Amino acid sequence: MKSPDLSRFFSLSNLSSLQFFQLARYATLVFIGVGFAKLHLSQTDIGNFETFLLISGMLSFFWVSGTINSMLSVYPKQSEIGKKKLLFNSFITLAVFGGLSAMLLFLFSGNILSFLDKSDNHSVITLSFIYLLLNSPTFLVEYILFLNGKKEQIVYYAILSAVFTLGAVLSPVVIGSPLEYSIYGMILIALIKMIVVLVLLNKYALFQFDFAFIWQNLQLSMPLMLSIFVSGSAEYIDGIIVKSKFDNVAFAVFRYGAKELPVLLIIANTFSTAMIPLIAANLQDGLAEIKRKSALMMNLFFPLSLALMIFSPVIYHYAFNESFGYSALIFNFYLLLVIPRVLFPQSILMGMGKNKFLLISSILEIVINVSLSIYLAGKIGLPGVAVGTFIAYSVDKVFLMGISRFVYGIKVSSYIQIIPFLLYSLLTLVVFAFSYGLMMKGVWGF
């Protein structure tokens, strides 16, 4: 039976199919969290599951992104044989890095990483070790489909992956099995995805190991890995700080709240990347496009964030349960990130090839994030970690805007609609304060 043509129902491009996949992946984790809460899984067990996700992501996010971004940048320039070799050797690279990360976790789980599993239930770290080995190469699946123009297959894969993951993770909780069986479910899904990636490689790749080819691509991807590691580690730094200073219950509450607006995050990141070649080709056209598109994002995502700030206590109360009411407060702090998210000085500097400033800024961001989050966590508890992240991320954008203005003479007004941005930002802070006051006074009744 022939699959239905999705383009008949909605506009589907290669890019939008990939964005759909990323949204589906994020939504799956959200629904798992909702399911755990509605099935009354204890906060300690939820904390253990979030620890499993934290460890797995923390040890893999930068080299997975670096390897894949490197592959995407060189793939169009390859011959047909070169493209097939690139896919297979990228798979080998991911598998090797997955093995090294798993080995690192295994070697140091007894000391350096042991604080992540305070219950002394080291099964979480052991299962993370297995998951890293199996799951790391499977990130290639959607990109193999993407590079071969299989946009509808990406959507089908996203839906099937989401459905099967939800079933594998939530079913054990429904029948009363221990939490470990939900993690076994994640490992089972990773194994199935491994089979899928091998099938796709058999169809689209050339199974020819080429060390020189891998080394050449590693030289290209290593700077990307370093940059992504520095700039993308805020989420994991926050998690580590909370794990080191609080118990599993607090960690579960924090992780349920520490979520940015997912649609904004995906659209902003995709837009930022898409602007790089445009800036490189024509600076003035690129600046005008950033100004136009960022204004559209402001008009969409600021009002949405404001509405969520006001109603987040109700949403968390009914979407999860009353035990996660405090998570709404953390969520509101992370919603403040809409302010720096709609600014794109990083795209301008990358398009101009001035990457050294991005690394400097990322290091500055990490230093501020770690020091300020630890300090504020000791002063005001969990919200202090969120405040530290917001300040650090905002300083990063201000620094890059300053470099663009005072080093390269690019006026802020050339790529930002300043008055709407300032008014939206001020209104966001006012609504945040209003919502915070309501929660502190217990106006919502829980």
Secondary structure as GFF3:
##gff-version 3
##sequence-region A 1 446
A	DSSP	three_ten_helix	6	8	.	.	.	ID=ss1
A	DSSP	alpha_helix	14	38	.	.	.	ID=ss2
A	DSSP	alpha_helix	43	58	.	.	.	ID=ss3
A	DSSP	alpha_helix	61	74	.	.	.	ID=ss4
A	DSSP	three_ten_helix	75	77	.	.	.	ID=ss5
A	DSSP	alpha_helix	80	108	.	.	.	ID=ss6
A	DSSP	three_ten_helix	114	116	.	.	.	ID=ss7
A	DSSP	alpha_helix	123	135	.	.	.	ID=ss8
A	DSSP	three_ten_helix	136	139	.	.	.	ID=ss9
A	DSSP	alpha_helix	140	147	.	.	.	ID=ss10
A	DSSP	alpha_helix	151	174	.	.	.	ID=ss11
A	DSSP	alpha_helix	180	204	.	.	.	ID=ss12
A	DSSP	alpha_helix	211	231	.	.	.	ID=ss13
A	DSSP	alpha_helix	234	245	.	.	.	ID=ss14
A	DSSP	alpha_helix	248	257	.	.	.	ID=ss15
A	DSSP	alpha_helix	262	281	.	.	.	ID=ss16
A	DSSP	alpha_helix	283	319	.	.	.	ID=ss17
A	DSSP	three_ten_helix	322	324	.	.	.	ID=ss18
A	DSSP	alpha_helix	325	335	.	.	.	ID=ss19
A	DSSP	alpha_helix	338	341	.	.	.	ID=ss20
A	DSSP	alpha_helix	345	351	.	.	.	ID=ss21
A	DSSP	alpha_helix	355	380	.	.	.	ID=ss22
A	DSSP	alpha_helix	382	406	.	.	.	ID=ss23
A	DSSP	three_ten_helix	412	414	.	.	.	ID=ss24
A	DSSP	alpha_helix	418	440	.	.	.	ID=ss25
###
